[in-house]
Amino acid sequence: MQTNSVMLMRTLGLIGGTSWHSTIVYYRLINELAAKRIGTHSNPPLILYSLNVELMRSHDVEKIKTTYLHIARKLEIAGASAIVICANTPHLVFDHVQSKISIPILHIADAVGVNALSKGFTKLGLLGTRPTMQGDFLTKRLKEKFGIQTIVPELEFQDEIHQYIAKELTQGKFTESAKLFFLDHIQLLKEKGAQAVIMGCTELPLLISAEDSDLPLLQSTNLHAQMAVDFIFKKD
């Protein structure tokens, strides 16, 4: 443990609010993981911008990209050395925003990819919102950067998966019926050849723990938070 670590910590900018439940998880995890390095007497410098979740629910992609760019620039001006987007789905803005700011956005897919390869996983199931399952902002990056194939649930089930997340999980409602529903889909992904499943919605780990599944679960939130803490303490 370093007594002068506070002098070495980089400032992170966090973009949260989608939902605020997941933002709390990010904030807590980053501080807990940092405390393992510096002790509970100190904590890392963080700048949090919490936006209104209704932005994501509008499905107005251009407005979403514009808003995230505006926020990212504010965080950069405020002194952030890097940005963490505190959810999976908003990473759809990554290419648009990253090219227009001078500090890095720590991509959640990179955190998942590094961990998956360290465990020998090259074929992963993915559960998340409709945009996460149908978009390529996670799956394409995993394929091109890590050579990882991603399997998603059948199209006929994706709307129901999305509704559980949007109508229940992001509003802090975690029911036994939702848990059983997602465990069923983890099993279906296993039958399709998945070696592990990406819990690609920040609220999913609040519903299902590793002990609930006989298939390894890659908690993207936890892995992303660890990536953030590694950056905070990384030496130039």
Residue pairs with C-beta under 8 A, 6 or more apart in sequence:
1 37
1 38
1 39
2 8
2 37
2 38
5 37
5 38
5 42
5 233
6 38
6 42
8 233
8 235
9 34
9 38
9 44
9 45
9 232
9 233
10 45
10 81
10 82
10 231
10 232
10 233
10 234
11 44
11 45
11 46
11 47
11 79
11 80
11 81
12 30
12 44
12 45
12 46
12 47
12 80
12 81
12 82
12 83
12 84
12 228
12 231
12 232
13 46
13 47
13 48
13 49
13 72
13 75
13 76
13 78
13 80
13 82
13 83
13 84
13 103
14 23
14 26
14 27
14 30
14 46
14 47
14 48
14 49
14 83
14 84
14 86
15 49
15 51
15 68
15 71
15 72
15 75
15 83
15 84
15 85
15 86
15 90
16 22
16 23
16 26
16 27
16 48
16 49
16 50
16 51
16 86
16 87
17 23
17 49
17 50
17 51
17 52
17 53
17 86
18 51
18 53
18 55
18 56
18 86
18 87
18 89
18 90
18 170
19 53
19 87
19 170
19 171
19 172
19 202
19 203
20 50
20 53
21 169
21 170
21 172
21 202
21 203
21 206
22 86
22 87
22 170
22 202
22 203
22 221
23 48
23 50
23 86
23 87
25 202
25 205
25 206
25 221
26 84
26 86
26 202
26 221
26 224
26 225
26 228
27 46
27 48
29 221
29 222
29 225
30 44
30 46
30 225
30 228
30 229
30 232
31 43
31 44
33 225
33 226
33 229
34 42
34 43
34 44
34 229
34 232
34 233
35 42
35 43
37 229
37 233
44 229
44 232
47 75
47 78
47 79
47 80
49 71
49 74
49 75
51 67
51 71
53 170
55 63
55 64
55 67
56 64
56 89
56 90
57 166
58 64
59 131
61 92
64 90
64 92
64 93
65 92
65 93
65 96
65 97
68 85
68 90
68 93
68 96
68 97
69 93
69 96
69 97
69 100
69 101
72 83
72 97
72 100
72 101
72 105
73 100
73 101
75 83
76 83
76 101
76 102
76 103
80 103
81 103
81 231
82 103
82 104
82 105
82 106
82 228
82 231
83 101
83 103
83 104
83 105
83 106
84 105
84 106
84 224
84 228
85 91
85 93
85 94
85 105
85 108
86 202
87 201
87 202
88 108
88 128
88 129
88 132
88 138
88 200
88 201
88 202
88 220
89 128
89 129
89 131
89 132
89 201
91 107
91 108
91 109
91 137
91 138
92 131
92 135
92 137
94 105
94 107
94 137
95 137
97 105
98 104
98 105
106 224
106 227
106 228
106 231
107 141
108 138
108 220
108 223
108 224
109 137
109 138
109 141
109 142
109 145
110 141
110 145
110 227
111 220
111 223
111 224
111 226
111 227
112 124
112 138
112 142
112 198
112 218
112 220
112 223
112 224
113 141
113 142
113 145
113 146
113 148
114 146
114 223
114 227
115 218
115 223
116 122
116 124
116 142
116 146
116 148
116 196
116 218
117 146
117 148
119 196
119 216
120 195
121 148
121 195
121 196
121 216
121 218
122 147
122 148
122 149
122 195
123 148
123 149
123 151
123 193
123 194
123 195
124 142
124 148
124 149
124 150
124 151
124 194
124 195
124 196
124 197
124 198
124 218
125 150
125 151
125 152
125 186
125 189
125 190
125 192
125 194
125 196
125 197
125 198
125 215
126 132
126 133
126 138
126 139
126 150
126 151
126 152
126 189
126 197
126 198
126 200
127 133
127 153
127 161
127 182
127 185
127 186
127 189
127 197
127 198
127 199
127 200
127 201
127 204
128 138
128 161
128 165
128 198
128 200
128 201
128 204
129 161
129 162
129 165
129 166
129 200
129 201
130 158
130 159
130 161
130 162
132 138
132 200
132 201
133 152
133 153
133 158
133 161
133 162
133 200
134 152
134 158
138 150
138 198
138 200
139 150
139 152
142 148
142 150
143 149
143 150
150 198
151 189
151 192
151 193
151 194
152 158
153 161
153 185
153 188
153 189
154 188
157 185
160 181
161 182
161 185
164 178
164 181
164 182
165 201
165 203
165 204
167 173
168 174
168 175
168 178
169 178
169 201
169 203
169 204
169 206
169 207
170 203
174 203
174 206
174 207
178 207
179 207
179 208
179 212
182 204
182 207
182 208
183 208
183 212
183 213
186 197
186 208
186 213
186 215
186 217
187 215
189 197
189 215
190 197
190 215
194 215
195 215
195 216
196 215
196 216
196 217
196 218
197 213
197 215
197 216
197 217
197 218
198 218
198 220
199 205
199 208
199 217
199 218
199 219
199 220
199 221
200 220
202 220
202 221
204 219
205 217
205 219
205 221
205 222
208 217
210 216
210 217
210 219
